[in-house]
């Protein structure tokens, strides 16, 4: 309700074609309607279209195949360097499929860690990156499963 009131107030005060920004949210007013543009993910190749070594570094037990990062009994990392800004909060979203064992978590380098996951599903986690700018999927306890649809949006 607060967001709707805020938007109505803004629309009443802007001209045709004006762009409004509130935090990471961008709205464009065309004189009749307000259009929302979702913030972009800072993750490169979150759909795993490229092989290991192109955008993602794959530790022992990780591979990229069929548009997914594939983990086989790994206790190693899948990571992408230098995508975060220190001190910022990011909403990390990813999907685990074909889960067969172990656990995995997502984290900002050696700093803030997300919850350990041990099932199929799409997960969201807000992380504050205080020490490192690297996104890491950390295979814990011999994680076996697939990850895809990774995004990280600055909040």
C-alpha positions in Angstrom: 0.0 0.0 0.0 2.8 2.4 0.9 4.5 1.7 -2.5 1.3 2.4 -4.4 0.8 5.7 -2.6 4.4 6.7 -3.2 4.0 5.9 -6.9 0.8 7.9 -7.2 2.4 10.8 -5.5 5.4 10.7 -7.9 3.2 10.4 -11.0 1.3 13.4 -10.0 4.5 15.4 -9.9 6.4 14.3 -13.0 6.3 15.2 -16.7 6.0 13.0 -19.8 9.1 10.8 -20.4 10.6 11.5 -17.0 12.5 8.7 -15.3 12.0 8.1 -11.6 14.4 6.2 -9.4 13.8 5.0 -5.9 16.7 2.9 -4.6 17.4 0.3 -7.3 13.9 0.6 -8.8 13.4 2.6 -12.0 10.1 3.8 -13.3 9.4 5.7 -16.6 6.3 7.8 -17.0 4.9 8.2 -20.6 2.0 10.5 -19.8 -0.5 7.7 -19.3 1.3 4.9 -17.5 4.2 4.2 -15.2 6.5 1.4 -16.5 8.7 -0.5 -14.0 12.1 -1.7 -15.0 13.6 -4.5 -12.9 17.1 -3.9 -11.6 19.8 -5.9 -13.5 21.6 -8.8 -12.0 25.4 -8.4 -11.5 26.0 -12.1 -12.2 27.4 -12.8 -15.7 26.0 -16.0 -17.3 23.6 -17.0 -14.5 22.1 -19.4 -17.0 25.4 -21.2 -17.4 25.5 -21.0 -21.2 29.3 -20.9 -21.2 31.8 -23.6 -20.1 33.9 -23.5 -16.9 36.6 -21.0 -17.2 34.7 -18.5 -19.3 32.6 -16.7 -16.7 32.6 -19.2 -13.8 35.5 -20.9 -12.2 34.8 -24.6 -11.4 36.6 -26.4 -8.6 37.0 -30.1 -8.3 33.6 -31.9 -8.7 31.9 -28.9 -10.6 31.2 -28.9 -14.3 28.8 -26.9 -16.6 26.5 -28.8 -18.9 23.1 -28.3 -20.4 22.7 -24.8 -19.0 23.4 -25.8 -15.4 26.3 -26.0 -13.0 26.6 -29.7 -12.2 28.1 -30.8 -8.8 29.2 -34.3 -8.2 30.0 -35.1 -4.6 31.9 -31.8 -4.3 33.3 -30.0 -1.3 34.8 -27.4 -3.6 33.8 -24.0 -5.0 32.0 -22.7 -8.1 32.7 -19.0 -8.2 32.7 -15.7 -10.2 35.2 -13.0 -9.3 34.6 -9.3 -8.6 30.9 -8.9 -9.2 29.9 -7.3 -5.8 30.6 -4.0 -4.2 31.8 -4.1 -0.6 29.4 -3.0 2.0 26.3 -3.5 -0.3 23.4 -5.9 0.2 22.5 -8.3 -2.7 19.5 -10.5 -3.2 20.8 -13.8 -4.5 18.4 -16.1 -6.2 19.2 -19.5 -7.6 17.6 -22.9 -8.3 18.8 -26.3 -7.2 17.6 -29.3 -9.2 18.4 -33.0 -9.4 19.5 -32.8 -5.7 21.0 -36.2 -4.6 23.0 -35.4 -1.5 25.2 -33.1 0.6 24.7 -29.4 1.1 25.6 -26.2 -0.7 25.5 -22.5 0.3 26.1 -19.3 -1.5 28.3 -16.6 -0.1 30.3 -13.4 -0.7 33.8 -14.7 -0.8 35.1 -15.6 2.7 32.6 -13.3 4.3 28.8 -13.5 4.7 27.4 -17.0 4.1 23.9 -17.9 3.1 21.9 -20.8 4.5 23.0 -24.4 3.7 20.6 -26.0 1.2 19.9 -29.7 0.9 16.9 -30.0 -1.4 15.5 -29.0 -4.8 13.9 -25.6 -5.1 14.4 -21.9 -5.9 16.1 -20.0 -3.0 16.5 -16.4 -2.1 19.1 -15.0 0.2 20.0 -11.4 1.1 23.8 -11.1 1.7 25.8 -8.1 2.8 29.2 -8.3 1.2 31.8 -7.0 3.7 35.0 -8.8 2.9 35.0 -10.1 -0.7 33.4 -9.2 -4.0 33.3 -12.8 -5.3 30.1 -14.9 -5.5 30.8 -18.5 -4.3 28.7 -21.6 -4.3 30.4 -23.8 -1.7 29.8 -27.5 -1.9 29.6 -28.8 1.6 29.4 -32.4 2.7 29.8 -33.9 -0.8 27.1 -31.8 -2.6 25.5 -33.5 -5.6 23.0 -31.6 -7.6 22.6 -28.9 -10.3 22.4 -25.1 -10.0 21.0 -22.6 -12.5 19.0 -19.4 -12.9 21.5 -17.5 -10.7 21.0 -13.8 -10.2 22.3 -11.2 -7.7 20.6 -7.8 -7.5 21.9 -4.9 -5.4 19.3 -3.9 -2.9 
